[in-house]
């Protein structure tokens, strides 16, 4: 089976940097993946990306060298199975707030005897190779989202579950659960403390920490802090930023002389 570059980077003690795809465009995802990002997550939790589009984006990303991953809509075995069969080499599971929910995610992601994932679909053997079944449990990255203060308070219970490879902090949802406004790169002490608590637990259990940030400078800061799965913005964010920056440089008074 083709190796998961993200997990290889983790084993080497390095960080994997990627971005979120929310617009649902395979060619946009392919362009971004060709820029040199280590991974791309297709976000099917928010927005209107269906399973057919997910598979097309995964196909577009897979052969660029970036690792295609999927954030499923919910911690549901059907959603997890379909994302894996579409070709995801990693899963991001939203709102995992308890040990039981972490176990459920592991069970749905792993083939027996480690889990209850069923075998089927043509794509696994096409993109993973004929030995996909033998190695999928070790190559598929399972990342649970710690994005609520309840999850932070139970972070030891969650991250000590065998089969969880990483965790990902959703800054906005964590902020909302703390009574703060949503947004990346939060500086409120309560948010900072919660993030630090999750990261410390991840290091304790050997579970790699992830978080989304809004700038390249913040990526470097989080890597220095010990995060190994850092998301820089999203395809939407890149489009907005580039379009806004370009427009701001055009003269305001466009009257022809």
ZASEKE-114550 format. One record per residue (C-alpha): residue number from 1; residue in three letters; x, y, z. Coordinates in steps of 0.25 Angstrom, whole numbers, plus 5000, padded with zeros to 4 digits. Layout:
N
bakol,zaza,east,north,up
NUM,ALA,X,Y,Z
...
# end
This chain:
257
bakol,zaza,east,north,up
1,UNK,5000,5000,5000
2,UNK,5005,5014,4997
3,UNK,5011,5020,5009
4,UNK,5004,5032,5017
5,UNK,5013,5043,5016
6,UNK,5007,5051,5028
7,UNK,5009,5039,5037
8,UNK,5024,5038,5031
9,UNK,5026,5052,5035
10,UNK,5021,5050,5049
11,UNK,5030,5038,5051
12,UNK,5042,5047,5047
13,UNK,5038,5057,5057
14,UNK,5033,5067,5047
15,UNK,5021,5075,5045
16,UNK,5011,5073,5033
17,UNK,5005,5086,5028
18,UNK,4993,5086,5019
19,UNK,4980,5094,5017
20,UNK,4965,5092,5016
21,UNK,4957,5091,5003
22,UNK,4942,5096,5005
23,UNK,4939,5101,4991
24,UNK,4936,5088,4985
25,UNK,4945,5090,4973
26,UNK,4954,5078,4969
27,UNK,4963,5087,4960
28,UNK,4964,5097,4971
29,UNK,4968,5086,4981
30,UNK,4978,5081,4970
31,UNK,4985,5094,4968
32,UNK,4986,5096,4983
33,UNK,4992,5082,4985
34,UNK,5002,5084,4974
35,UNK,5007,5096,4982
36,UNK,5015,5087,4992
37,UNK,5005,5085,5003
38,UNK,5007,5072,5011
39,UNK,4992,5069,5012
40,UNK,4978,5075,5008
41,UNK,4965,5072,5015
42,UNK,4952,5072,5008
43,UNK,4942,5078,5017
44,UNK,4929,5071,5016
45,UNK,4924,5075,5030
46,UNK,4921,5090,5025
47,UNK,4916,5094,5011
48,UNK,4911,5086,5000
49,UNK,4921,5076,4996
50,UNK,4915,5062,4994
51,UNK,4921,5048,4993
52,UNK,4923,5049,4977
53,UNK,4930,5062,4978
54,UNK,4938,5057,4990
55,UNK,4943,5046,4982
56,UNK,4947,5055,4970
57,UNK,4955,5064,4979
58,UNK,4962,5052,4985
59,UNK,4966,5047,4972
60,UNK,4971,5061,4968
61,UNK,4979,5062,4980
62,UNK,4985,5048,4981
63,UNK,4995,5048,4970
64,UNK,5000,5062,4974
65,UNK,5008,5057,4985
66,UNK,4999,5063,4996
67,UNK,4991,5054,5005
68,UNK,4976,5054,5002
69,UNK,4968,5055,5015
70,UNK,4953,5057,5018
71,UNK,4946,5063,5030
72,UNK,4933,5055,5030
73,UNK,4920,5062,5034
74,UNK,4919,5054,5047
75,UNK,4924,5043,5055
76,UNK,4916,5033,5048
77,UNK,4921,5020,5042
78,UNK,4914,5022,5029
79,UNK,4920,5035,5026
80,UNK,4934,5030,5031
81,UNK,4933,5017,5022
82,UNK,4929,5025,5010
83,UNK,4940,5035,5011
84,UNK,4950,5024,5013
85,UNK,4945,5016,5001
86,UNK,4946,5029,4993
87,UNK,4961,5029,4995
88,UNK,4963,5037,5008
89,UNK,4977,5034,5014
90,UNK,4972,5042,5027
91,UNK,4960,5045,5034
92,UNK,4956,5057,5043
93,UNK,4945,5054,5052
94,UNK,4937,5066,5057
95,UNK,4932,5069,5071
96,UNK,4938,5057,5079
97,UNK,4935,5061,5093
98,UNK,4936,5048,5101
99,UNK,4944,5035,5101
100,UNK,4932,5027,5096
101,UNK,4932,5036,5084
102,UNK,4947,5034,5081
103,UNK,4945,5019,5082
104,UNK,4933,5020,5072
105,UNK,4942,5027,5062
106,UNK,4953,5017,5063
107,UNK,4944,5005,5062
108,UNK,4938,5011,5049
109,UNK,4952,5014,5043
110,UNK,4959,5001,5045
111,UNK,4957,4987,5039
112,UNK,4955,4976,5049
113,UNK,4961,4972,5058
114,UNK,4964,4986,5062
115,UNK,4950,4991,5058
116,UNK,4937,4988,5050
117,UNK,4940,4995,5036
118,UNK,4934,4986,5025
119,UNK,4942,4983,5012
120,UNK,4937,4987,4999
121,UNK,4938,4997,4987
122,UNK,4947,4998,4975
123,UNK,4955,5010,4979
124,UNK,4963,5005,4991
125,UNK,4971,4995,4982
126,UNK,4972,5005,4971
127,UNK,4979,5016,4979
128,UNK,4984,5008,4991
129,UNK,4989,4995,4983
130,UNK,4985,4981,4984
131,UNK,4991,4980,4999
132,UNK,4982,4992,5003
133,UNK,4974,4983,5013
134,UNK,4987,4978,5020
135,UNK,4992,4992,5023
136,UNK,4980,5001,5023
137,UNK,4979,5001,5038
138,UNK,4994,5006,5040
139,UNK,4994,5016,5028
140,UNK,4980,5023,5030
141,UNK,4982,5035,5039
142,UNK,4970,5037,5049
143,UNK,4969,5051,5055
144,UNK,4959,5054,5065
145,UNK,4954,5069,5067
146,UNK,4956,5075,5081
147,UNK,4947,5087,5078
148,UNK,4939,5089,5091
149,UNK,4942,5092,5105
150,UNK,4936,5079,5109
151,UNK,4946,5071,5100
152,UNK,4957,5079,5106
153,UNK,4952,5075,5120
154,UNK,4952,5061,5116
155,UNK,4964,5061,5107
156,UNK,4972,5050,5115
157,UNK,4961,5041,5113
158,UNK,4959,5044,5098
159,UNK,4974,5044,5094
160,UNK,4978,5031,5102
161,UNK,4968,5023,5093
162,UNK,4977,5013,5084
163,UNK,4976,5016,5070
164,UNK,4974,5031,5071
165,UNK,4986,5037,5063
166,UNK,4984,5052,5064
167,UNK,4975,5063,5069
168,UNK,4971,5076,5063
169,UNK,4966,5088,5070
170,UNK,4955,5096,5063
171,UNK,4959,5110,5069
172,UNK,4945,5116,5066
173,UNK,4936,5105,5072
174,UNK,4945,5104,5084
175,UNK,4944,5119,5085
176,UNK,4929,5119,5084
177,UNK,4928,5108,5095
178,UNK,4936,5118,5104
179,UNK,4927,5129,5101
180,UNK,4936,5136,5092
181,UNK,4935,5141,5078
182,UNK,4939,5131,5067
183,UNK,4952,5133,5059
184,UNK,4966,5128,5057
185,UNK,4978,5131,5065
186,UNK,4971,5134,5078
187,UNK,4978,5141,5089
188,UNK,4968,5141,5100
189,UNK,4975,5134,5112
190,UNK,4964,5124,5114
191,UNK,4966,5119,5099
192,UNK,4981,5119,5101
193,UNK,4980,5111,5113
194,UNK,4970,5101,5107
195,UNK,4979,5099,5095
196,UNK,4992,5097,5103
197,UNK,4984,5087,5112
198,UNK,4980,5079,5099
199,UNK,4995,5080,5093
200,UNK,5001,5075,5107
201,UNK,4991,5063,5107
202,UNK,4995,5060,5092
203,UNK,5010,5059,5096
204,UNK,5007,5051,5108
205,UNK,5000,5040,5099
206,UNK,5008,5041,5087
207,UNK,4996,5047,5079
208,UNK,5000,5058,5069
209,UNK,4993,5072,5071
210,UNK,4987,5080,5060
211,UNK,4981,5094,5059
212,UNK,4976,5103,5048
213,UNK,4983,5117,5047
214,UNK,4981,5129,5038
215,UNK,4995,5133,5034
216,UNK,5009,5127,5031
217,UNK,5015,5133,5043
218,UNK,5005,5126,5052
219,UNK,5008,5113,5045
220,UNK,5023,5115,5049
221,UNK,5019,5119,5063
222,UNK,5010,5106,5065
223,UNK,5021,5097,5059
224,UNK,5030,5103,5069
225,UNK,5020,5100,5080
226,UNK,5019,5086,5077
227,UNK,5008,5084,5067
228,UNK,5010,5074,5056
229,UNK,4997,5076,5047
230,UNK,4995,5091,5044
231,UNK,4985,5096,5035
232,UNK,4987,5109,5028
233,UNK,4974,5116,5024
234,UNK,4966,5109,5013
235,UNK,4963,5110,4998
236,UNK,4953,5120,5001
237,UNK,4962,5128,5010
238,UNK,4973,5128,4999
239,UNK,4963,5133,4989
240,UNK,4958,5144,4998
241,UNK,4971,5149,5002
242,UNK,4977,5149,4988
243,UNK,4965,5156,4982
244,UNK,4964,5166,4993
245,UNK,4979,5169,4992
246,UNK,4979,5171,4977
247,UNK,4967,5180,4977
248,UNK,4973,5189,4988
249,UNK,4984,5192,4979
250,UNK,4975,5198,4968
251,UNK,4973,5213,4968
252,UNK,4960,5217,4974
253,UNK,4957,5227,4964
254,UNK,4956,5220,4951
255,UNK,4952,5231,4942
256,UNK,4959,5231,4929
257,UNK,4967,5243,4926
# end
